[in-house]
């Protein structure tokens, strides 16, 4: 099993959408978190250690992740998807964008 963590700012729109649409993908476990302290599910060092691969929505998320959780990152691969905060939860355009950008990294 590959553990995949999706990260955005508030963990309300982008990362929970990604977690949900890839939850049934074979061979992976998904979770999501936010970099902000008031996020629905705030990012923790435990979550970072759990993840084999971390998808961040923006470069600012990658910077916060690397600054705050450098010790916990170990061998996790971090991929920036460059998806701006312009979408609602489960927005059709967001779902399509996530499928296009994330699918190439997932086990087949």
C-alpha positions as CSV (number, residue, x, y, z in Angstrom):
1,X,0.0,0.0,0.0
2,X,1.2,3.5,-0.9
3,X,0.1,6.2,1.6
4,X,-0.8,9.4,-0.2
5,X,-1.4,12.8,1.5
6,X,-3.1,15.7,-0.2
7,X,-2.3,19.2,1.2
8,X,-3.9,22.6,0.8
9,X,-4.4,25.6,3.1
10,X,-7.7,25.0,5.0
11,X,-8.4,21.3,4.1
12,X,-11.9,22.4,3.0
13,X,-12.0,22.3,-0.8
14,X,-9.0,21.1,-2.8
15,X,-7.3,18.5,-0.7
16,X,-10.5,16.8,0.6
17,X,-11.8,16.6,-3.0
18,X,-8.5,14.9,-4.0
19,X,-8.7,12.5,-1.0
20,X,-12.3,11.6,-1.9
21,X,-11.8,11.0,-5.6
22,X,-8.7,8.8,-5.2
23,X,-9.9,7.0,-2.0
24,X,-11.0,3.9,-4.0
25,X,-7.9,3.8,-6.2
26,X,-6.3,0.3,-5.9
27,X,-3.0,0.1,-4.0
28,X,-3.2,3.4,-2.2
29,X,-4.5,4.9,1.1
30,X,-5.4,8.6,1.0
31,X,-5.7,11.3,3.6
32,X,-5.7,15.1,3.5
33,X,-4.7,18.0,5.6
34,X,-4.2,21.8,5.6
35,X,-1.1,23.9,6.4
36,X,-3.1,26.5,8.3
37,X,-3.4,26.1,12.1
38,X,-7.2,26.5,11.8
39,X,-7.6,23.9,9.0
40,X,-10.3,21.3,9.2
41,X,-7.6,18.6,9.6
42,X,-4.3,20.4,10.4
43,X,-1.1,19.0,9.0
44,X,1.0,17.2,11.6
45,X,4.4,15.5,11.7
46,X,2.6,12.2,12.2
47,X,0.7,12.6,8.9
48,X,3.9,13.7,7.1
49,X,5.7,10.6,8.4
50,X,2.8,8.4,7.4
51,X,2.9,9.6,3.8
52,X,5.0,8.0,1.0
53,X,3.9,10.7,-1.4
54,X,2.6,14.2,-0.7
55,X,0.7,16.2,-3.2
56,X,0.6,19.9,-2.4
57,X,-1.8,22.3,-4.3
58,X,0.6,25.3,-4.4
59,X,4.3,26.1,-4.0
60,X,3.5,27.9,-0.7
61,X,2.2,24.6,0.7
62,X,5.4,22.9,-0.3
63,X,7.5,25.6,1.3
64,X,5.6,25.4,4.6
65,X,5.8,21.6,4.5
66,X,9.6,21.6,4.0
67,X,10.2,24.3,6.6
68,X,8.0,23.0,9.4
69,X,8.3,19.2,8.8
70,X,11.7,18.7,7.4
71,X,12.6,16.0,9.9
72,X,9.4,14.1,9.3
73,X,9.6,14.2,5.5
74,X,12.2,11.4,5.3
75,X,11.9,9.8,1.8
76,X,8.4,11.1,1.0
77,X,8.1,12.4,-2.6
78,X,6.5,15.9,-2.7
79,X,4.7,16.9,-5.8
80,X,3.3,20.4,-6.4
81,X,0.2,20.3,-8.5
82,X,-0.1,24.1,-9.1
83,X,-3.8,24.2,-8.5
84,X,-5.0,27.6,-7.3
85,X,-7.7,28.1,-4.7
86,X,-10.4,28.8,-7.3
87,X,-12.7,25.8,-6.9
88,X,-15.5,24.6,-4.6
89,X,-15.5,21.1,-3.0
90,X,-16.0,18.4,-5.7
91,X,-16.2,21.1,-8.4
92,X,-16.2,19.2,-11.8
93,X,-13.3,21.2,-13.2
94,X,-11.3,20.5,-10.0
95,X,-12.0,16.8,-10.2
96,X,-10.9,16.7,-13.9
97,X,-7.8,18.7,-13.1
98,X,-6.8,16.5,-10.2
99,X,-7.3,13.3,-12.3
100,X,-5.1,14.7,-15.1
101,X,-2.3,15.9,-12.7
102,X,-2.3,13.1,-10.1
103,X,-3.1,9.9,-12.1
104,X,0.4,9.6,-13.7
105,X,2.0,9.3,-10.2
106,X,-0.3,6.6,-8.9
107,X,0.4,2.8,-9.0
108,X,-1.5,1.0,-11.8
